[in-house]
Amino acid sequence: MSCFDDLEIWRGILEGLPTGLCVVDLQKKIVIWSTGAERLTGHLRHEVVGHSCISETLLHCDQPGCEFCNEQCPAASAIKTAQPSEGIAWLHHKAGHEIPVRVQAVPVHNQHGSIIGAVETFDEIQTARAKQQESPTQSDAGIDSITGIGSRSVTEMYLQQALLSLKEESVPFCLLLLRVEGLRQFRASFGPDATASLLRTMARTLEGSLWTSDYVGRWSDDQFLVILSGCAEEALPPVRERIRRTLAGESIEWWGERHSLPISLAEAIAQSGDTVDAMVLRAQQYLNSVSTSHARASAAAGSSGS
């Protein structure tokens, strides 16, 4: 009998793999969680083994209104079709932010050939954050001290470069302006440390939602600016909704309670002859109009209820 016939040896091999690896049974309960999975997610093996990946919300997909752990996820698809499956997903890190990963899944069979679960591997996709960290033009002076992403001055530089590429090479791009609503009141209630923690979590999740060709920076105290390079007008809606949906679930734990703030989002599509001020102004005007509409709707609801 070979020493490799011992099942515990194989379990140890799988758990020790540096790549993210997760084995689930037919009820989506986690059976094996590799060292790589611990590194990528911050969730330790003893914290997740035996728990359902659905209830833990460790993964979710990039489809509108759809949780990752359903019939469309690679693991469920592999179990249902008995064929390998893959997709793009977002790992929910223990610290609160999200990480884009490429997921591959294959069904697991027992000795009788019946499917008893699935094994998933996931590898991090390089995002805008990695690109910004490698950029020689972005020194420590160009990094926002609270969020760790680009400061306003560096963000303006990227936006100017995008406008130049549009003018000289006809490379389209879109701008997204995101505002964290109620940040001033949040800071007054919970203090600057909680506010910084929430902003950092949002910034990291936002970066994880973007590709390497995109850019995100902090525009003002309560605003982030995103540059979607090569994004034509017709491609903007699904990207915008993915970012909106991803950030909508962001929160931090502070003194034993979860806290979050809503996000307002506006867009501006680059046009010939645009300037930095012109594009940002269009987005700002849209944000202001949305806030005005929400205020009127709230006032009307209050009047009808009184």
C-alpha positions, 0 to 999 in steps of 0.5 A: 500500500502506497503512503499516498493512499492515505486520504489525509495526505491528499487533504493536506496537499489540497489545503496547503496549495498556495492558489485559492481552492475550495471544495464544497459538497452538494449542500454548498458546505465548505469541506476544504479551504486552502492556504491560498484561499485564506490569504486571498480572503482573510477568512481562516480555515476553521472559520469557514469549513463546515459553513455554507458558502451561500450563508457566508457570502464569500463569493458573488457573481457579476450578474445584476441582482444575482448572488454568486452561490446559485444555479449559475455559479461555476460550482453549481454549474459543475455539479449540475452539468457534470462538466467543468465551468468557469466565470468571473466573481468577487471574493468578499474579503474579511476586512470588508472590501471585494477582490475580483477573481477568475473562478474555475470549478470541476465536479467531484465524483465518489468511487461509484461515479456519483457527483458529491460536490465540486472543487473551485480554484480562484486566482486574483485578477489584476485590477486598477489598484495594482496598476496605480501602485506600479505607476512611476508617476504616482509617488507617495505625494500623489496618494490620498493619505486616508483611502490609499488611492490617487489624490485629486491632483493625480486624478486630474492628471489621469483625466487630462491624459484620457482627454488627450488620448481621446483627441489624438487617438480617438480612444473613448472613455467615460467618467463616473463620479460617486458621492458618499451621502451623509458622510459629514453626519457619520463623522460627527456621530462616529468620529474620524477613525470610523469615517476613514475606515469606511472610506478605505473599505469603499476605495478598495472595493471600488478599485477591485471592481475596475480593470487595469485600464481604468483609474479611481481617485479621491476627488473630494472629502465625500467623492470618488472619481472613476475613469473608464478607459476605452468605455463607449457609451453603450458599454457604460450601463452594466459597468455603472450598475455593477459598481453601484451594486457592489458598493451598496453592500459595503459596511464596516464593523465599529464597536460591535455594530455594522455601519454603512452609507448610501452612494449616489453615482453620476456619469459623464461621457467624454466628448470632443473638445471636453475639458476636465472642468466641463466633464466634472461639472456635468457629473456634479450637476447630475448628482445635485439634480438627483439629490434635489429629486430625492429631497423632494420625494422624501418631503412629499412622502412625509406630507402624505404620511402626516 
